[in-house]
Amino acid sequence: MKIKRKVGSVLVCFSFIWILVFTFGLEPVTAQTTEEFIKMGSNMAFSGGGAFWGVGYTNTFKLAAKQINDSGKFLVKGKRYKWEIVPCDSKYVTSEAVSCANKLIYRDKVQYMTVLGGAPSIAVAPITTKEKVLQVCWAGGGKALTNPNHPWVFRHSPVDVPSAQMGLYEWLIKHRGIKSIASIHPDDETGYSAGEGCKEAAEATGLKVLATEYYPRKTTDFYPILSRIIAKKPDLIDTVFCGPGELALIAKQLHELKYNGIRMLYTIDPVKSIQVAGAEALEGDYSYLTLAKMITPEQKKFYQDYVAEYGEWNEQGLLAYDFMFTLTECIVEGQTFDPVKVAAIMENKEIPYLYGKGRYGNEEKFGIKRSGLYPTPLCQFRNGEWHHITFIDPKIKR
């Protein structure tokens, strides 16, 4: 009788454990669920002209990694894993990004790496391609970066310039009646892809391109370039891929030069733009890829979590929060850490961007599904603050 009661007690105990497993999602603790860390390299700028972007993205990777680690659901072949984010400051300089890539791959042994900036990403791509490291970029760069020769390189954000600007220009034609544009960009691979992208989008939407100008990074005196542009009398001046600090100066100097057309800024820092340019100079300006107000429950929750973790807000994190969850989901789905196999899963995933559902696509242009597509927010500065206007869907040129 004692033996039967003991067996019965054991069976009840096991039944209770599995009720917990299926009801509450708890994992039974076994020797196989010991934790190991997987490294993800963040090759981003934490100083220099791209620091606003790099700090926001990397802080967000760390926040998402912490949430994934705390969930205990990063399981591959019965073993529990945790993420470790390994940062390296590229200073938004191409040579520094290459040095970071070599360090992260050969010393830190990462199999996954995020990279900031078009020119840095293009320079890093041959290294990650050779070593079969999954490279995910927040960058421009066009076909020089996204092509079948770089099969492990994804461009998570922003939307490719022609696709993003076609949607924007169609909106501006409808709502503001524009007929011509000019644009200004950095004098590097990132800027060249932006200039060509704006031209392509303008031609596709029937707009005249009156000027395309380039300037060296870290320029502070934009008056000569802007004066040349204003003399052409464009309805719109676009600024894709200009740095946050440069954008504030451009806005200030356009105001001082009394340009009365539409000024389209790009991923502006909502706080520092007012500090540098002033509210009067920004009045009426638009900013593309800037969310002025958290709208959805997911955006509001992320905002709260980010501020609670870091004590301040960086809007760029909105463009990075989904990535660690998407990468983890692909690894768990495939039950593999092999970057080649993970890439094959990622290219077909629906991506839960905080701006709206997205995916990797644009294979019609690039010959491979590696370019992120998602709705882009547009805001406008009115009466001393930035206001959300709308989300604009990307357009694919057929």
Contacts in CASP RR format, 6 or more apart in sequence:
PFRMAT RR
TARGET T0000
AUTHOR 0000-0000-0000
METHOD contacts of the structure
MODEL  1
MKIKRKVGSVLVCFSFIWILVFTFGLEPVTAQTTEEFIKMGSNMAFSGGG
AFWGVGYTNTFKLAAKQINDSGKFLVKGKRYKWEIVPCDSKYVTSEAVSC
ANKLIYRDKVQYMTVLGGAPSIAVAPITTKEKVLQVCWAGGGKALTNPNH
PWVFRHSPVDVPSAQMGLYEWLIKHRGIKSIASIHPDDETGYSAGEGCKE
AAEATGLKVLATEYYPRKTTDFYPILSRIIAKKPDLIDTVFCGPGELALI
AKQLHELKYNGIRMLYTIDPVKSIQVAGAEALEGDYSYLTLAKMITPEQK
KFYQDYVAEYGEWNEQGLLAYDFMFTLTECIVEGQTFDPVKVAAIMENKE
IPYLYGKGRYGNEEKFGIKRSGLYPTPLCQFRNGEWHHITFIDPKIKR
17 28 0 8 1.000
18 28 0 8 1.000
20 26 0 8 1.000
21 27 0 8 1.000
21 28 0 8 1.000
27 33 0 8 1.000
27 72 0 8 1.000
27 75 0 8 1.000
27 80 0 8 1.000
32 78 0 8 1.000
32 79 0 8 1.000
33 75 0 8 1.000
33 78 0 8 1.000
33 79 0 8 1.000
33 80 0 8 1.000
34 79 0 8 1.000
34 80 0 8 1.000
35 80 0 8 1.000
35 81 0 8 1.000
35 82 0 8 1.000
36 79 0 8 1.000
36 80 0 8 1.000
36 81 0 8 1.000
36 82 0 8 1.000
37 81 0 8 1.000
37 82 0 8 1.000
37 83 0 8 1.000
37 84 0 8 1.000
38 81 0 8 1.000
38 82 0 8 1.000
38 83 0 8 1.000
38 84 0 8 1.000
38 111 0 8 1.000
38 112 0 8 1.000
38 337 0 8 1.000
39 83 0 8 1.000
39 84 0 8 1.000
39 85 0 8 1.000
39 86 0 8 1.000
39 108 0 8 1.000
39 109 0 8 1.000
39 110 0 8 1.000
39 111 0 8 1.000
39 112 0 8 1.000
40 61 0 8 1.000
40 65 0 8 1.000
40 83 0 8 1.000
40 84 0 8 1.000
40 85 0 8 1.000
40 86 0 8 1.000
40 110 0 8 1.000
40 112 0 8 1.000
40 113 0 8 1.000
40 114 0 8 1.000
40 324 0 8 1.000
40 327 0 8 1.000
41 85 0 8 1.000
41 86 0 8 1.000
41 87 0 8 1.000
41 88 0 8 1.000
41 104 0 8 1.000
41 108 0 8 1.000
41 110 0 8 1.000
41 112 0 8 1.000
41 113 0 8 1.000
41 114 0 8 1.000
42 57 0 8 1.000
42 58 0 8 1.000
42 61 0 8 1.000
42 85 0 8 1.000
42 86 0 8 1.000
42 87 0 8 1.000
42 88 0 8 1.000
42 113 0 8 1.000
42 114 0 8 1.000
43 88 0 8 1.000
43 90 0 8 1.000
43 97 0 8 1.000
43 100 0 8 1.000
43 101 0 8 1.000
43 104 0 8 1.000
43 113 0 8 1.000
43 114 0 8 1.000
43 115 0 8 1.000
43 116 0 8 1.000
43 120 0 8 1.000
43 124 0 8 1.000
44 53 0 8 1.000
44 54 0 8 1.000
44 55 0 8 1.000
44 57 0 8 1.000
44 58 0 8 1.000
44 87 0 8 1.000
44 88 0 8 1.000
44 89 0 8 1.000
44 90 0 8 1.000
44 114 0 8 1.000
44 115 0 8 1.000
44 116 0 8 1.000
44 138 0 8 1.000
45 51 0 8 1.000
45 53 0 8 1.000
45 54 0 8 1.000
45 55 0 8 1.000
45 89 0 8 1.000
45 90 0 8 1.000
45 91 0 8 1.000
45 92 0 8 1.000
45 116 0 8 1.000
46 54 0 8 1.000
46 55 0 8 1.000
46 58 0 8 1.000
46 87 0 8 1.000
46 89 0 8 1.000
46 91 0 8 1.000
47 89 0 8 1.000
47 91 0 8 1.000
48 91 0 8 1.000
48 92 0 8 1.000
49 92 0 8 1.000
49 217 0 8 1.000
49 218 0 8 1.000
49 243 0 8 1.000
49 244 0 8 1.000
49 245 0 8 1.000
50 92 0 8 1.000
50 116 0 8 1.000
50 243 0 8 1.000
50 244 0 8 1.000
51 92 0 8 1.000
52 243 0 8 1.000
52 244 0 8 1.000
52 245 0 8 1.000
52 269 0 8 1.000
52 272 0 8 1.000
52 314 0 8 1.000
52 316 0 8 1.000
53 116 0 8 1.000
53 138 0 8 1.000
53 244 0 8 1.000
53 267 0 8 1.000
53 316 0 8 1.000
54 116 0 8 1.000
54 138 0 8 1.000
54 316 0 8 1.000
55 314 0 8 1.000
55 316 0 8 1.000
56 314 0 8 1.000
56 316 0 8 1.000
56 317 0 8 1.000
56 320 0 8 1.000
57 114 0 8 1.000
57 116 0 8 1.000
57 138 0 8 1.000
57 316 0 8 1.000
57 317 0 8 1.000
57 319 0 8 1.000
57 320 0 8 1.000
58 85 0 8 1.000
58 87 0 8 1.000
58 114 0 8 1.000
59 306 0 8 1.000
59 309 0 8 1.000
59 310 0 8 1.000
59 314 0 8 1.000
59 317 0 8 1.000
60 306 0 8 1.000
60 316 0 8 1.000
60 317 0 8 1.000
60 320 0 8 1.000
60 321 0 8 1.000
61 85 0 8 1.000
61 114 0 8 1.000
61 320 0 8 1.000
61 323 0 8 1.000
61 324 0 8 1.000
62 85 0 8 1.000
63 305 0 8 1.000
63 306 0 8 1.000
63 309 0 8 1.000
63 321 0 8 1.000
64 320 0 8 1.000
64 321 0 8 1.000
64 323 0 8 1.000
64 324 0 8 1.000
64 325 0 8 1.000
65 82 0 8 1.000
65 83 0 8 1.000
65 84 0 8 1.000
65 85 0 8 1.000
65 324 0 8 1.000
66 309 0 8 1.000
67 305 0 8 1.000
68 74 0 8 1.000
68 82 0 8 1.000
68 83 0 8 1.000
68 324 0 8 1.000
68 325 0 8 1.000
68 328 0 8 1.000
69 82 0 8 1.000
69 83 0 8 1.000
72 80 0 8 1.000
73 332 0 8 1.000
74 80 0 8 1.000
74 81 0 8 1.000
74 82 0 8 1.000
74 83 0 8 1.000
74 328 0 8 1.000
74 331 0 8 1.000
74 332 0 8 1.000
75 81 0 8 1.000
75 332 0 8 1.000
76 331 0 8 1.000
76 332 0 8 1.000
76 335 0 8 1.000
76 336 0 8 1.000
76 337 0 8 1.000
77 335 0 8 1.000
83 324 0 8 1.000
83 328 0 8 1.000
86 104 0 8 1.000
86 108 0 8 1.000
86 110 0 8 1.000
88 100 0 8 1.000
88 103 0 8 1.000
88 104 0 8 1.000
89 96 0 8 1.000
89 100 0 8 1.000
90 96 0 8 1.000
90 97 0 8 1.000
90 100 0 8 1.000
90 115 0 8 1.000
90 116 0 8 1.000
90 120 0 8 1.000
92 116 0 8 1.000
92 117 0 8 1.000
92 120 0 8 1.000
92 217 0 8 1.000
93 120 0 8 1.000
94 119 0 8 1.000
94 120 0 8 1.000
94 123 0 8 1.000
94 188 0 8 1.000
95 123 0 8 1.000
96 120 0 8 1.000
97 115 0 8 1.000
97 116 0 8 1.000
97 117 0 8 1.000
97 120 0 8 1.000
97 121 0 8 1.000
97 123 0 8 1.000
97 124 0 8 1.000
98 120 0 8 1.000
98 123 0 8 1.000
98 124 0 8 1.000
98 127 0 8 1.000
101 113 0 8 1.000
101 115 0 8 1.000
101 124 0 8 1.000
101 127 0 8 1.000
101 128 0 8 1.000
102 127 0 8 1.000
104 110 0 8 1.000
104 113 0 8 1.000
105 113 0 8 1.000
105 127 0 8 1.000
105 128 0 8 1.000
105 131 0 8 1.000
105 133 0 8 1.000
110 133 0 8 1.000
111 133 0 8 1.000
111 134 0 8 1.000
111 337 0 8 1.000
111 339 0 8 1.000
112 133 0 8 1.000
112 134 0 8 1.000
112 136 0 8 1.000
112 327 0 8 1.000
112 339 0 8 1.000
113 124 0 8 1.000
113 128 0 8 1.000
113 133 0 8 1.000
113 134 0 8 1.000
113 135 0 8 1.000
113 136 0 8 1.000
114 135 0 8 1.000
114 136 0 8 1.000
114 137 0 8 1.000
114 138 0 8 1.000
114 156 0 8 1.000
114 323 0 8 1.000
115 121 0 8 1.000
115 124 0 8 1.000
115 135 0 8 1.000
115 136 0 8 1.000
115 137 0 8 1.000
115 138 0 8 1.000
115 139 0 8 1.000
116 137 0 8 1.000
116 138 0 8 1.000
116 139 0 8 1.000
117 137 0 8 1.000
117 138 0 8 1.000
117 139 0 8 1.000
117 140 0 8 1.000
117 190 0 8 1.000
118 137 0 8 1.000
118 139 0 8 1.000
118 140 0 8 1.000
118 141 0 8 1.000
118 145 0 8 1.000
118 188 0 8 1.000
118 189 0 8 1.000
118 190 0 8 1.000
118 193 0 8 1.000
119 141 0 8 1.000
119 188 0 8 1.000
119 189 0 8 1.000
119 190 0 8 1.000
120 139 0 8 1.000
121 135 0 8 1.000
121 137 0 8 1.000
121 139 0 8 1.000
121 140 0 8 1.000
121 141 0 8 1.000
121 145 0 8 1.000
121 153 0 8 1.000
121 155 0 8 1.000
122 141 0 8 1.000
122 144 0 8 1.000
122 145 0 8 1.000
122 189 0 8 1.000
124 135 0 8 1.000
125 135 0 8 1.000
125 145 0 8 1.000
125 150 0 8 1.000
125 153 0 8 1.000
127 133 0 8 1.000
128 134 0 8 1.000
128 135 0 8 1.000
128 150 0 8 1.000
128 152 0 8 1.000
128 153 0 8 1.000
129 149 0 8 1.000
129 150 0 8 1.000
129 151 0 8 1.000
129 152 0 8 1.000
129 153 0 8 1.000
132 152 0 8 1.000
132 339 0 8 1.000
132 340 0 8 1.000
133 152 0 8 1.000
133 339 0 8 1.000
134 152 0 8 1.000
134 154 0 8 1.000
134 327 0 8 1.000
134 339 0 8 1.000
134 342 0 8 1.000
134 343 0 8 1.000
135 150 0 8 1.000
135 152 0 8 1.000
135 153 0 8 1.000
135 154 0 8 1.000
136 153 0 8 1.000
136 154 0 8 1.000
136 155 0 8 1.000
136 156 0 8 1.000
136 323 0 8 1.000
136 327 0 8 1.000
137 145 0 8 1.000
137 153 0 8 1.000
137 154 0 8 1.000
137 155 0 8 1.000
137 156 0 8 1.000
138 156 0 8 1.000
138 157 0 8 1.000
138 158 0 8 1.000
138 319 0 8 1.000
138 320 0 8 1.000
139 145 0 8 1.000
139 155 0 8 1.000
139 190 0 8 1.000
140 155 0 8 1.000
140 158 0 8 1.000
140 160 0 8 1.000
140 161 0 8 1.000
140 190 0 8 1.000
140 191 0 8 1.000
140 193 0 8 1.000
140 194 0 8 1.000
140 241 0 8 1.000
141 155 0 8 1.000
141 189 0 8 1.000
141 190 0 8 1.000
141 192 0 8 1.000
141 193 0 8 1.000
142 160 0 8 1.000
142 161 0 8 1.000
142 193 0 8 1.000
142 366 0 8 1.000
143 365 0 8 1.000
143 366 0 8 1.000
144 189 0 8 1.000
144 193 0 8 1.000
145 153 0 8 1.000
145 155 0 8 1.000
145 193 0 8 1.000
146 153 0 8 1.000
146 155 0 8 1.000
146 160 0 8 1.000
146 362 0 8 1.000
146 366 0 8 1.000
146 368 0 8 1.000
146 370 0 8 1.000
146 371 0 8 1.000
147 366 0 8 1.000
147 367 0 8 1.000
147 368 0 8 1.000
148 366 0 8 1.000
148 367 0 8 1.000
148 368 0 8 1.000
150 370 0 8 1.000
151 343 0 8 1.000
151 368 0 8 1.000
151 370 0 8 1.000
152 339 0 8 1.000
152 340 0 8 1.000
152 343 0 8 1.000
153 370 0 8 1.000
154 343 0 8 1.000
154 346 0 8 1.000
154 347 0 8 1.000
154 360 0 8 1.000
154 370 0 8 1.000
154 371 0 8 1.000
154 372 0 8 1.000
155 370 0 8 1.000
155 371 0 8 1.000
155 372 0 8 1.000
156 319 0 8 1.000
156 320 0 8 1.000
156 323 0 8 1.000
156 372 0 8 1.000
157 319 0 8 1.000
157 320 0 8 1.000
157 372 0 8 1.000
157 374 0 8 1.000
158 164 0 8 1.000
158 267 0 8 1.000
158 289 0 8 1.000
158 319 0 8 1.000
158 376 0 8 1.000
159 371 0 8 1.000
159 372 0 8 1.000
159 373 0 8 1.000
159 374 0 8 1.000
159 376 0 8 1.000
159 394 0 8 1.000
160 362 0 8 1.000
160 365 0 8 1.000
160 371 0 8 1.000
160 372 0 8 1.000
160 394 0 8 1.000
161 193 0 8 1.000
161 194 0 8 1.000
161 195 0 8 1.000
161 196 0 8 1.000
161 197 0 8 1.000
161 198 0 8 1.000
161 200 0 8 1.000
161 201 0 8 1.000
161 240 0 8 1.000
161 241 0 8 1.000
162 197 0 8 1.000
162 200 0 8 1.000
162 201 0 8 1.000
162 204 0 8 1.000
162 365 0 8 1.000
162 397 0 8 1.000
163 362 0 8 1.000
163 371 0 8 1.000
163 373 0 8 1.000
163 394 0 8 1.000
163 395 0 8 1.000
163 396 0 8 1.000
163 397 0 8 1.000
164 201 0 8 1.000
164 288 0 8 1.000
164 289 0 8 1.000
164 376 0 8 1.000
164 392 0 8 1.000
164 394 0 8 1.000
165 197 0 8 1.000
165 198 0 8 1.000
165 201 0 8 1.000
165 202 0 8 1.000
165 238 0 8 1.000
165 240 0 8 1.000
166 201 0 8 1.000
166 204 0 8 1.000
166 205 0 8 1.000
166 394 0 8 1.000
166 395 0 8 1.000
166 397 0 8 1.000
167 201 0 8 1.000
167 205 0 8 1.000
167 392 0 8 1.000
167 393 0 8 1.000
167 394 0 8 1.000
167 395 0 8 1.000
168 201 0 8 1.000
168 264 0 8 1.000
168 288 0 8 1.000
168 376 0 8 1.000
168 378 0 8 1.000
168 392 0 8 1.000
169 178 0 8 1.000
169 181 0 8 1.000
169 201 0 8 1.000
169 202 0 8 1.000
169 205 0 8 1.000
169 207 0 8 1.000
170 205 0 8 1.000
170 395 0 8 1.000
171 378 0 8 1.000
171 390 0 8 1.000
171 392 0 8 1.000
172 178 0 8 1.000
172 236 0 8 1.000
172 262 0 8 1.000
173 179 0 8 1.000
173 205 0 8 1.000
173 207 0 8 1.000
176 235 0 8 1.000
176 236 0 8 1.000
176 262 0 8 1.000
177 235 0 8 1.000
178 207 0 8 1.000
178 235 0 8 1.000
178 236 0 8 1.000
178 262 0 8 1.000
179 207 0 8 1.000
179 208 0 8 1.000
179 235 0 8 1.000
180 207 0 8 1.000
180 208 0 8 1.000
180 209 0 8 1.000
180 210 0 8 1.000
180 233 0 8 1.000
180 234 0 8 1.000
180 235 0 8 1.000
180 236 0 8 1.000
181 198 0 8 1.000
181 202 0 8 1.000
181 207 0 8 1.000
181 208 0 8 1.000
181 209 0 8 1.000
181 210 0 8 1.000
181 234 0 8 1.000
181 235 0 8 1.000
181 236 0 8 1.000
181 237 0 8 1.000
181 238 0 8 1.000
182 209 0 8 1.000
182 210 0 8 1.000
182 211 0 8 1.000
182 212 0 8 1.000
182 213 0 8 1.000
182 229 0 8 1.000
182 232 0 8 1.000
182 234 0 8 1.000
182 236 0 8 1.000
182 237 0 8 1.000
182 238 0 8 1.000
183 194 0 8 1.000
183 195 0 8 1.000
183 198 0 8 1.000
183 209 0 8 1.000
183 211 0 8 1.000
183 212 0 8 1.000
183 213 0 8 1.000
183 237 0 8 1.000
183 238 0 8 1.000
183 239 0 8 1.000
183 240 0 8 1.000
184 212 0 8 1.000
184 213 0 8 1.000
184 214 0 8 1.000
184 215 0 8 1.000
184 222 0 8 1.000
184 225 0 8 1.000
184 226 0 8 1.000
184 229 0 8 1.000
184 237 0 8 1.000
184 238 0 8 1.000
184 239 0 8 1.000
184 242 0 8 1.000
184 250 0 8 1.000
185 191 0 8 1.000
185 192 0 8 1.000
185 194 0 8 1.000
185 195 0 8 1.000
185 212 0 8 1.000
185 213 0 8 1.000
185 214 0 8 1.000
185 215 0 8 1.000
185 239 0 8 1.000
185 240 0 8 1.000
185 241 0 8 1.000
185 242 0 8 1.000
186 194 0 8 1.000
186 214 0 8 1.000
186 215 0 8 1.000
186 216 0 8 1.000
186 217 0 8 1.000
186 241 0 8 1.000
186 242 0 8 1.000
186 243 0 8 1.000
186 246 0 8 1.000
187 214 0 8 1.000
187 215 0 8 1.000
187 216 0 8 1.000
187 217 0 8 1.000
188 217 0 8 1.000
190 241 0 8 1.000
191 214 0 8 1.000
191 240 0 8 1.000
191 241 0 8 1.000
192 214 0 8 1.000
193 241 0 8 1.000
194 240 0 8 1.000
194 241 0 8 1.000
195 212 0 8 1.000
195 240 0 8 1.000
197 240 0 8 1.000
198 209 0 8 1.000
198 212 0 8 1.000
198 238 0 8 1.000
198 240 0 8 1.000
199 209 0 8 1.000
199 212 0 8 1.000
200 397 0 8 1.000
202 208 0 8 1.000
202 209 0 8 1.000
203 209 0 8 1.000
204 395 0 8 1.000
204 397 0 8 1.000
210 229 0 8 1.000
210 232 0 8 1.000
210 233 0 8 1.000
210 234 0 8 1.000
211 228 0 8 1.000
211 229 0 8 1.000
211 232 0 8 1.000
211 234 0 8 1.000
213 225 0 8 1.000
213 228 0 8 1.000
213 229 0 8 1.000
215 222 0 8 1.000
215 225 0 8 1.000
215 246 0 8 1.000
217 246 0 8 1.000
219 246 0 8 1.000
220 249 0 8 1.000
222 246 0 8 1.000
222 249 0 8 1.000
222 250 0 8 1.000
222 253 0 8 1.000
223 253 0 8 1.000
223 257 0 8 1.000
226 250 0 8 1.000
226 253 0 8 1.000
226 254 0 8 1.000
226 257 0 8 1.000
226 259 0 8 1.000
227 257 0 8 1.000
229 237 0 8 1.000
230 254 0 8 1.000
230 257 0 8 1.000
230 259 0 8 1.000
234 261 0 8 1.000
235 261 0 8 1.000
235 262 0 8 1.000
236 261 0 8 1.000
236 262 0 8 1.000
236 263 0 8 1.000
236 264 0 8 1.000
237 254 0 8 1.000
237 259 0 8 1.000
237 261 0 8 1.000
237 262 0 8 1.000
237 263 0 8 1.000
237 264 0 8 1.000
238 264 0 8 1.000
238 266 0 8 1.000
239 247 0 8 1.000
239 250 0 8 1.000
239 263 0 8 1.000
239 264 0 8 1.000
239 265 0 8 1.000
239 266 0 8 1.000
240 266 0 8 1.000
240 288 0 8 1.000
241 266 0 8 1.000
242 250 0 8 1.000
242 265 0 8 1.000
242 266 0 8 1.000
243 266 0 8 1.000
243 267 0 8 1.000
244 267 0 8 1.000
244 268 0 8 1.000
244 269 0 8 1.000
244 272 0 8 1.000
244 273 0 8 1.000
245 269 0 8 1.000
245 272 0 8 1.000
245 276 0 8 1.000
247 265 0 8 1.000
247 266 0 8 1.000
247 267 0 8 1.000
247 268 0 8 1.000
247 269 0 8 1.000
247 273 0 8 1.000
248 268 0 8 1.000
248 269 0 8 1.000
248 272 0 8 1.000
248 273 0 8 1.000
248 275 0 8 1.000
248 276 0 8 1.000
248 277 0 8 1.000
249 276 0 8 1.000
249 277 0 8 1.000
250 265 0 8 1.000
251 263 0 8 1.000
251 265 0 8 1.000
251 268 0 8 1.000
251 273 0 8 1.000
251 277 0 8 1.000
251 281 0 8 1.000
251 282 0 8 1.000
251 285 0 8 1.000
252 276 0 8 1.000
252 277 0 8 1.000
252 278 0 8 1.000
252 281 0 8 1.000
254 263 0 8 1.000
254 281 0 8 1.000
255 277 0 8 1.000
255 280 0 8 1.000
255 281 0 8 1.000
255 282 0 8 1.000
256 281 0 8 1.000
262 286 0 8 1.000
263 284 0 8 1.000
263 285 0 8 1.000
263 286 0 8 1.000
264 285 0 8 1.000
264 286 0 8 1.000
264 287 0 8 1.000
264 288 0 8 1.000
265 273 0 8 1.000
265 285 0 8 1.000
265 286 0 8 1.000
265 287 0 8 1.000
265 288 0 8 1.000
265 290 0 8 1.000
266 287 0 8 1.000
266 288 0 8 1.000
266 289 0 8 1.000
267 287 0 8 1.000
267 288 0 8 1.000
267 289 0 8 1.000
267 290 0 8 1.000
267 316 0 8 1.000
268 287 0 8 1.000
268 290 0 8 1.000
268 386 0 8 1.000
269 315 0 8 1.000
270 290 0 8 1.000
270 292 0 8 1.000
270 315 0 8 1.000
270 386 0 8 1.000
273 282 0 8 1.000
273 287 0 8 1.000
274 282 0 8 1.000
274 384 0 8 1.000
279 381 0 8 1.000
279 384 0 8 1.000
282 381 0 8 1.000
282 384 0 8 1.000
283 381 0 8 1.000
283 382 0 8 1.000
283 383 0 8 1.000
283 384 0 8 1.000
284 380 0 8 1.000
284 381 0 8 1.000
284 382 0 8 1.000
285 380 0 8 1.000
285 381 0 8 1.000
286 378 0 8 1.000
286 379 0 8 1.000
286 380 0 8 1.000
286 381 0 8 1.000
286 389 0 8 1.000
287 378 0 8 1.000
287 379 0 8 1.000
287 380 0 8 1.000
287 381 0 8 1.000
287 386 0 8 1.000
288 376 0 8 1.000
288 377 0 8 1.000
288 378 0 8 1.000
289 319 0 8 1.000
289 376 0 8 1.000
289 377 0 8 1.000
290 315 0 8 1.000
290 377 0 8 1.000
290 378 0 8 1.000
290 379 0 8 1.000
290 386 0 8 1.000
291 299 0 8 1.000
291 315 0 8 1.000
291 318 0 8 1.000
291 355 0 8 1.000
291 377 0 8 1.000
291 379 0 8 1.000
291 388 0 8 1.000
292 377 0 8 1.000
292 379 0 8 1.000
292 385 0 8 1.000
292 386 0 8 1.000
292 387 0 8 1.000
292 388 0 8 1.000
293 387 0 8 1.000
293 388 0 8 1.000
294 300 0 8 1.000
294 302 0 8 1.000
294 303 0 8 1.000
295 388 0 8 1.000
296 354 0 8 1.000
298 352 0 8 1.000
298 354 0 8 1.000
299 318 0 8 1.000
299 354 0 8 1.000
302 317 0 8 1.000
302 318 0 8 1.000
302 321 0 8 1.000
302 354 0 8 1.000
303 313 0 8 1.000
306 313 0 8 1.000
306 314 0 8 1.000
306 317 0 8 1.000
307 313 0 8 1.000
318 354 0 8 1.000
318 355 0 8 1.000
319 353 0 8 1.000
319 354 0 8 1.000
319 355 0 8 1.000
321 354 0 8 1.000
322 351 0 8 1.000
322 352 0 8 1.000
322 353 0 8 1.000
322 354 0 8 1.000
325 352 0 8 1.000
326 346 0 8 1.000
326 349 0 8 1.000
326 351 0 8 1.000
326 352 0 8 1.000
327 342 0 8 1.000
327 346 0 8 1.000
329 349 0 8 1.000
330 342 0 8 1.000
330 345 0 8 1.000
330 346 0 8 1.000
330 349 0 8 1.000
331 337 0 8 1.000
331 342 0 8 1.000
333 345 0 8 1.000
334 341 0 8 1.000
334 342 0 8 1.000
334 345 0 8 1.000
336 342 0 8 1.000
346 360 0 8 1.000
347 360 0 8 1.000
347 361 0 8 1.000
347 368 0 8 1.000
347 369 0 8 1.000
347 370 0 8 1.000
348 369 0 8 1.000
349 359 0 8 1.000
349 360 0 8 1.000
350 357 0 8 1.000
350 358 0 8 1.000
350 359 0 8 1.000
351 357 0 8 1.000
351 358 0 8 1.000
351 359 0 8 1.000
351 360 0 8 1.000
351 372 0 8 1.000
351 374 0 8 1.000
352 358 0 8 1.000
353 374 0 8 1.000
353 375 0 8 1.000
355 374 0 8 1.000
355 375 0 8 1.000
355 376 0 8 1.000
355 377 0 8 1.000
355 391 0 8 1.000
356 374 0 8 1.000
356 375 0 8 1.000
356 391 0 8 1.000
357 374 0 8 1.000
358 372 0 8 1.000
358 373 0 8 1.000
358 374 0 8 1.000
359 369 0 8 1.000
359 372 0 8 1.000
359 373 0 8 1.000
359 374 0 8 1.000
360 369 0 8 1.000
360 370 0 8 1.000
360 371 0 8 1.000
360 372 0 8 1.000
360 373 0 8 1.000
361 369 0 8 1.000
361 370 0 8 1.000
361 371 0 8 1.000
361 372 0 8 1.000
361 373 0 8 1.000
362 369 0 8 1.000
362 370 0 8 1.000
362 371 0 8 1.000
362 372 0 8 1.000
362 373 0 8 1.000
362 396 0 8 1.000
363 369 0 8 1.000
364 396 0 8 1.000
364 397 0 8 1.000
364 398 0 8 1.000
365 371 0 8 1.000
365 396 0 8 1.000
365 397 0 8 1.000
373 394 0 8 1.000
373 396 0 8 1.000
374 394 0 8 1.000
375 391 0 8 1.000
375 392 0 8 1.000
375 393 0 8 1.000
375 394 0 8 1.000
376 391 0 8 1.000
376 392 0 8 1.000
376 394 0 8 1.000
377 388 0 8 1.000
377 389 0 8 1.000
377 390 0 8 1.000
377 391 0 8 1.000
377 392 0 8 1.000
378 388 0 8 1.000
378 389 0 8 1.000
378 390 0 8 1.000
378 391 0 8 1.000
378 392 0 8 1.000
379 386 0 8 1.000
379 387 0 8 1.000
379 388 0 8 1.000
379 389 0 8 1.000
380 386 0 8 1.000
380 387 0 8 1.000
380 389 0 8 1.000
381 387 0 8 1.000
END
